[in-house]
């Protein structure tokens, strides 16, 4: 897992903890929206890494085929 994904996941965990500790409904809702946004960013970063790794592997295989 990359540093970027770890960062996003950590922020999501912090936002969830803040939501759980919140006493006001609007604060809890805001923290939960924040957690969901951070989780979405982490998921996108994970997908991007997977696509990037696949592309690198395909290019390496294509280079090997040419040799």
VENMO-V682527 format. One record per residue. N is the residue number from 1. RES is the residue in one small letter. PHI is phi in degrees with one decimal (999 if undefined). Layout:
N;RES;PHI  N;RES;PHI
This chain:
1;x;999  2;x;-80.0  3;x;-61.9  4;x;-63.4  5;x;-64.5  6;x;-61.6  7;x;-61.6  8;x;-61.0  9;x;-65.5  10;x;-65.2  11;x;-64.1  12;x;-63.8  13;x;-64.0  14;x;-63.0  15;x;-66.2  16;x;-64.5  17;x;-63.8  18;x;-64.3  19;x;-65.0  20;x;-66.4  21;x;-87.4  22;x;-69.4  23;x;-100.1  24;x;-94.4  25;x;-60.1  26;x;-66.2  27;x;-69.7  28;x;-60.0  29;x;-62.5  30;x;-61.7  31;x;-65.7  32;x;-67.9  33;x;-63.3  34;x;-63.9  35;x;-60.3  36;x;-63.7  37;x;-65.5  38;x;-63.1  39;x;-65.3  40;x;-64.6  41;x;-62.7  42;x;-64.4  43;x;-64.8  44;x;-63.9  45;x;-63.8  46;x;-64.4  47;x;-63.1  48;x;-61.9  49;x;-62.1  50;x;-65.9  51;x;-65.2  52;x;-62.5  53;x;-63.4  54;x;-64.0  55;x;-63.4  56;x;-62.6  57;x;-64.4  58;x;-64.3  59;x;-66.5  60;x;-65.2  61;x;-65.9  62;x;-64.6  63;x;-62.9  64;x;-63.9  65;x;-65.2  66;x;-75.7  67;x;-82.7
